[in-house]
Amino acid sequence: MAKMSSNYLSCAGYDIHYTAWGPQDAEPLIMWHGLARTGRDFDPCAVHFADRYRIICPDTIGRGLSQWARDEKDYGLQMYARIAVDLIDQLGLQNLRWLGTSMGGALGIKLAAGDLKGRITHLALNDFGPEPAATSVERIIEYVSNPPEFNTIGELETYFRSIYAPYGYQSDEQWRAMAETSARRKDNGKITVHYDPRMIRQLIHYPTDYLMWGAYDQIEAKTLLLRGENSDLIPRTLAQEMTRRGPKCQVQEIPDCGHAPALNVAEHFEILETFFSSPL
């Protein structure tokens, strides 16, 4: 079994946590999580790829073990991009592959069109596109804005099994791991999710952060969209438009998933293997 290391770096003035897998001299692969999640979501995927890539899975500021923002206006793609570039430069990474789920996909688009243009060679977007459906965004805001409290990890796991059912199949062990790596205990002794609730105010301070056609059209990296078959965030019409514009991405539909596929089974790994090993 591949070994994971837990690490911290000061990036753009914040203490950022990331897990690392694989040989230090292997080609780098960044895996960046979704809006209210942590880098530990990629554990199954990282284990699979750790024999051939140097894998870095950060916790975004305000999530997981990374520092919370001093100013809630630092919750936005501009700061996330500054942190990502600082992290990547401090690690001495040059050309790299990027796998981003939802918000992590948005960050990948921003960087592939901007500060890391020419350095991101392969960009895999896990159920994210340049114009996510408004109704889905509203659904996500609703459950992220007011994180509930629980008495036990088991109750938190039951909650995750409900709200993250669209992720598709996860084993009992994986559901439990999600709960254990996504929990924090509050001063009152209750358990809640491991993020700063203020981070959702990104959508108030930066309402156009996720409207990204301009950036998408500037991407030169080889690009893949993994679309959950039942995704309410990425309509098929949007996926089709993405194949015609900008990098003219490939599209792979993931059956029996919504937003966003967990990327934790052999079929998902095979799709990513083929893409990441494909020539430019």
VMD Tcl script that draws the C-alpha trace (Angstrom):
set ca {
  {0.00 0.00 0.00}
  {1.28 3.45 -0.94}
  {2.43 5.62 1.95}
  {0.99 9.08 2.56}
  {2.83 11.96 4.20}
  {1.10 14.89 5.90}
  {2.76 18.26 5.30}
  {2.40 22.01 5.88}
  {3.73 25.05 4.01}
  {3.20 28.78 4.43}
  {1.63 29.85 1.14}
  {0.55 33.43 0.38}
  {0.61 34.10 4.12}
  {-1.46 31.08 5.20}
  {-0.56 27.72 6.73}
  {-1.64 25.19 4.11}
  {-1.91 21.46 4.71}
  {-1.39 18.91 1.96}
  {-0.91 15.18 1.72}
  {1.74 13.78 -0.59}
  {2.08 10.39 -2.21}
  {4.53 8.72 -4.56}
  {8.20 9.24 -5.49}
  {9.60 12.76 -5.15}
  {11.25 12.51 -8.57}
  {8.10 11.36 -10.41}
  {6.03 13.63 -12.63}
  {3.70 15.76 -10.48}
  {-0.07 15.40 -10.31}
  {-2.11 17.92 -8.29}
  {-5.49 16.75 -6.97}
  {-7.69 19.62 -5.73}
  {-10.95 18.98 -3.90}
  {-14.43 20.50 -4.07}
  {-16.05 23.44 -2.30}
  {-16.80 21.98 1.15}
  {-14.44 19.02 1.06}
  {-10.78 18.26 1.84}
  {-7.82 16.78 0.01}
  {-8.40 13.46 1.78}
  {-11.27 12.79 -0.64}
  {-8.58 11.74 -3.12}
  {-7.06 9.02 -0.91}
  {-8.33 6.11 -3.06}
  {-7.27 7.82 -6.28}
  {-3.89 8.83 -4.85}
  {-3.20 5.28 -3.67}
  {-3.87 4.02 -7.18}
  {-1.57 6.52 -8.93}
  {1.20 6.75 -6.33}
  {3.42 4.25 -8.13}
  {3.83 6.55 -11.14}
  {3.21 10.18 -10.05}
  {4.24 12.55 -7.30}
  {0.79 13.40 -5.97}
  {-0.09 16.52 -3.99}
  {-3.56 16.86 -2.41}
  {-3.98 20.24 -0.67}
  {-6.65 21.38 1.73}
  {-7.93 24.75 0.50}
  {-7.68 27.61 2.98}
  {-10.56 27.26 5.46}
  {-10.92 23.52 4.91}
  {-9.49 20.46 6.58}
  {-6.22 21.16 8.38}
  {-5.38 24.38 6.53}
  {-5.60 27.72 8.30}
  {-8.88 29.64 8.21}
  {-8.92 33.04 6.49}
  {-8.26 36.12 8.58}
  {-10.48 38.08 6.17}
  {-13.46 36.30 4.62}
  {-12.69 38.10 1.34}
  {-9.71 35.77 1.02}
  {-12.23 33.03 0.24}
  {-12.21 33.35 -3.54}
  {-10.51 31.94 -6.62}
  {-7.98 34.77 -6.75}
  {-6.52 33.89 -3.34}
  {-6.85 30.16 -3.97}
  {-4.79 30.65 -7.14}
  {-2.12 32.63 -5.27}
  {-1.88 29.86 -2.69}
  {-1.73 27.13 -5.34}
  {1.04 28.84 -7.32}
  {3.06 29.50 -4.17}
  {2.65 25.87 -3.07}
  {3.64 24.51 -6.47}
  {6.65 26.83 -6.77}
  {7.89 26.02 -3.25}
  {7.68 22.32 -4.07}
  {9.78 22.96 -7.18}
  {7.18 21.58 -9.57}
  {7.44 22.60 -13.22}
  {5.10 20.94 -15.73}
  {2.25 19.13 -14.01}
  {-1.08 17.38 -14.38}
  {-4.17 18.69 -12.58}
  {-7.25 16.82 -11.38}
  {-9.90 19.08 -9.87}
  {-13.30 18.19 -8.45}
  {-15.95 20.93 -8.74}
  {-14.29 24.00 -7.15}
  {-10.92 22.32 -7.71}
  {-11.82 22.15 -11.38}
  {-12.65 25.87 -11.40}
  {-9.26 26.58 -9.87}
  {-7.64 24.41 -12.52}
  {-9.37 26.38 -15.28}
  {-8.23 29.68 -13.77}
  {-4.63 28.53 -13.45}
  {-4.42 26.74 -16.82}
  {-5.59 29.97 -18.46}
  {-3.43 32.21 -16.29}
  {-0.53 31.78 -13.87}
  {0.16 28.14 -14.79}
  {-0.55 28.41 -18.51}
  {2.04 26.29 -20.28}
  {2.83 24.38 -17.08}
  {-0.43 22.43 -16.68}
  {-0.14 19.86 -19.46}
  {-3.26 17.77 -18.69}
  {-6.36 19.24 -17.01}
  {-9.04 16.83 -15.75}
  {-12.26 18.52 -14.60}
  {-14.38 16.33 -12.35}
  {-17.94 17.51 -12.97}
  {-17.18 21.17 -13.44}
  {-17.61 23.49 -16.41}
  {-17.39 27.21 -17.13}
  {-21.06 27.95 -16.41}
  {-22.48 25.69 -13.68}
  {-26.27 25.39 -13.46}
  {-27.70 28.02 -11.09}
  {-30.21 25.63 -9.50}
  {-27.42 23.23 -8.53}
  {-25.33 26.05 -7.10}
  {-28.31 27.09 -4.96}
  {-28.67 23.50 -3.71}
  {-25.02 23.38 -2.71}
  {-25.21 26.77 -0.98}
  {-28.18 25.58 1.05}
  {-26.43 22.62 2.66}
  {-23.00 24.27 2.94}
  {-24.16 27.54 4.53}
  {-25.47 26.09 7.79}
  {-23.40 23.05 8.72}
  {-25.31 20.89 11.21}
  {-24.02 19.54 14.51}
  {-23.94 15.91 15.56}
  {-23.26 13.92 18.71}
  {-21.24 11.16 17.03}
  {-19.10 10.42 14.00}
  {-21.70 7.82 13.05}
  {-24.36 10.54 12.78}
  {-22.03 12.64 10.63}
  {-21.44 9.62 8.37}
  {-25.19 9.11 7.98}
  {-25.52 12.77 6.98}
  {-22.74 12.42 4.40}
  {-24.33 9.29 2.96}
  {-27.44 11.40 2.32}
  {-26.06 14.67 0.95}
  {-23.23 13.01 -0.99}
  {-25.27 10.16 -2.43}
  {-24.67 11.62 -5.93}
  {-20.97 10.72 -5.54}
  {-21.96 7.19 -6.47}
  {-20.69 3.97 -4.95}
  {-18.50 4.18 -1.88}
  {-17.68 1.26 0.36}
  {-18.59 1.32 4.05}
  {-14.90 1.84 4.78}
  {-14.76 4.84 2.42}
  {-17.87 6.44 3.93}
  {-16.36 6.06 7.40}
  {-13.04 7.52 6.19}
  {-14.90 10.50 4.71}
  {-16.58 11.15 8.05}
  {-13.38 10.79 10.07}
  {-11.34 13.08 7.78}
  {-14.13 15.68 7.53}
  {-15.01 16.13 11.20}
  {-14.12 18.74 13.80}
  {-15.37 19.01 17.37}
  {-16.76 22.35 18.51}
  {-16.39 23.99 21.92}
  {-19.78 22.60 22.91}
  {-18.54 19.07 22.28}
  {-20.66 18.56 19.17}
  {-19.21 17.32 15.88}
  {-19.53 19.30 12.68}
  {-17.89 19.43 9.25}
  {-14.25 20.47 8.88}
  {-14.59 23.84 7.14}
  {-15.06 27.51 7.95}
  {-18.73 28.34 7.23}
  {-17.63 31.81 6.08}
  {-16.05 30.30 2.98}
  {-19.45 30.17 1.28}
  {-19.46 33.99 1.28}
  {-17.17 33.70 -1.73}
  {-20.38 33.66 -3.74}
  {-21.40 37.01 -2.23}
  {-18.05 38.78 -2.54}
  {-17.19 37.25 -5.93}
  {-20.49 36.35 -7.62}
  {-18.82 35.78 -11.00}
  {-15.98 33.56 -9.74}
  {-17.49 30.47 -11.38}
  {-18.54 32.08 -14.67}
  {-15.43 31.07 -16.57}
  {-15.96 30.93 -20.32}
  {-13.36 33.66 -20.85}
  {-10.74 31.66 -18.99}
  {-11.82 28.33 -20.50}
  {-11.37 29.71 -24.00}
  {-7.73 30.57 -23.17}
  {-6.74 27.06 -22.06}
  {-4.09 25.27 -24.10}
  {-3.73 22.21 -21.85}
  {-5.17 18.90 -22.94}
  {-8.53 18.82 -21.16}
  {-10.94 16.12 -20.00}
  {-14.40 16.55 -18.50}
  {-15.62 13.75 -16.25}
  {-19.37 14.33 -16.13}
  {-21.60 12.51 -13.69}
  {-24.36 10.88 -15.72}
  {-26.99 12.46 -13.45}
  {-25.15 15.71 -12.73}
  {-27.36 18.70 -11.99}
  {-24.35 21.04 -12.12}
  {-23.14 20.26 -15.64}
  {-25.99 19.83 -18.15}
  {-25.17 17.81 -21.25}
  {-25.65 20.93 -23.37}
  {-22.83 22.62 -21.43}
  {-20.60 19.58 -21.82}
  {-21.23 19.61 -25.57}
  {-20.35 23.31 -25.78}
  {-17.09 22.59 -23.94}
  {-16.11 20.17 -26.71}
  {-16.47 22.96 -29.27}
  {-14.73 25.84 -27.49}
  {-11.34 26.58 -25.96}
  {-9.35 23.36 -25.51}
  {-12.21 21.33 -27.04}
  {-12.23 18.93 -24.12}
  {-12.89 15.23 -24.23}
  {-15.97 14.15 -22.30}
  {-16.39 10.94 -20.33}
  {-19.74 10.31 -18.65}
  {-19.53 8.46 -15.34}
  {-22.60 6.21 -14.92}
  {-24.62 6.04 -11.71}
  {-23.19 9.33 -10.42}
  {-24.35 12.91 -10.08}
  {-22.26 15.78 -8.74}
  {-19.53 14.75 -8.37}
  {-18.10 11.26 -9.04}
  {-16.03 9.99 -6.12}
  {-13.22 8.76 -8.42}
  {-12.68 5.71 -6.26}
  {-13.23 2.62 -8.45}
  {-11.26 0.85 -11.18}
  {-13.40 2.23 -14.03}
  {-12.66 5.80 -12.96}
  {-8.96 5.10 -12.56}
  {-8.77 3.60 -16.05}
  {-10.26 6.73 -17.63}
  {-7.78 8.94 -15.77}
  {-4.84 6.64 -16.56}
  {-5.58 6.82 -20.27}
  {-5.94 10.60 -20.17}
  {-2.91 11.42 -18.04}
  {-0.65 9.13 -20.08}
  {-1.85 10.48 -23.43}
  {0.59 12.52 -25.55}
  {0.10 16.25 -25.95}
}
mol new
graphics top color blue
foreach p $ca { graphics top sphere $p radius 0.5 }
foreach p [lrange $ca 0 end-1] q [lrange $ca 1 end] { graphics top cylinder $p $q radius 0.2 }
display resetview
